[in-house]
Amino acid sequence: MYSDYMHWLVILLTVSLFISSRSTRTNGIGLLQTYRVYVINNFSYDTNELMIHCKSGDDDLGYHFLSQYGSWHWKFRVDLFGSTLFFCRVQWGELETSFTVFDTDYISSKCEGTSTCFWSLREDGIYFSCDDLNYVQRYIWP
């Protein structure tokens, strides 16, 4: 009886340590942190609407159309293993590309202490920011 109790105690302790280590990896905020991702049409001239379709392995967020300076956002929590990944496909006229919009490891390394990501779609590419002020180009149109 005592050995069964110890067996389950060791398993519980191991699982707790695993979850704790994953929580630390996600900015030390933990698995309960709500993340927000914003996608913004920052084309400098009025274009046809941009079509965007975002999804993860678990969630299909559907198609959205962004007019000039329009934005769309969603919120979510990372999965138990800290491996949440969202990607989007964007179509602008005849051009089309796909890109990763949320990767737990990348966000943790670039956006310490924040849970919000901004993506700015522009004529010369796709830009990323943690604060909606300082953008860095991450992708170019094909």
Rosetta blueprint (number, residue, H / E / L):
1 M L
2 Y H
3 S H
4 D H
5 Y H
6 M H
7 H H
8 W H
9 L H
10 V H
11 I H
12 L H
13 L H
14 T H
15 V H
16 S H
17 L H
18 F H
19 I H
20 S H
21 S H
22 R H
23 S H
24 T H
25 R H
26 T L
27 N L
28 G L
29 I L
30 G L
31 L L
32 L L
33 Q L
34 T E
35 Y E
36 R E
37 V E
38 Y E
39 V E
40 I E
41 N E
42 N L
43 F L
44 S L
45 Y L
46 D L
47 T L
48 N L
49 E L
50 L E
51 M E
52 I E
53 H E
54 C E
55 K E
56 S E
57 G L
58 D L
59 D L
60 D E
61 L E
62 G E
63 Y E
64 H E
65 F E
66 L E
67 S L
68 Q L
69 Y L
70 G L
71 S E
72 W E
73 H E
74 W E
75 K E
76 F E
77 R E
78 V L
79 D L
80 L L
81 F L
82 G L
83 S L
84 T L
85 L E
86 F E
87 F E
88 C E
89 R E
90 V E
91 Q E
92 W E
93 G L
94 E L
95 L E
96 E E
97 T E
98 S E
99 F E
100 T E
101 V E
102 F E
103 D E
104 T H
105 D H
106 Y H
107 I H
108 S H
109 S H
110 K H
111 C L
112 E L
113 G L
114 T L
115 S L
116 T E
117 C E
118 F E
119 W E
120 S E
121 L E
122 R E
123 E L
124 D L
125 G E
126 I E
127 Y E
128 F E
129 S E
130 C L
131 D L
132 D L
133 L L
134 N L
135 Y L
136 V E
137 Q E
138 R E
139 Y E
140 I L
141 W L
142 P L
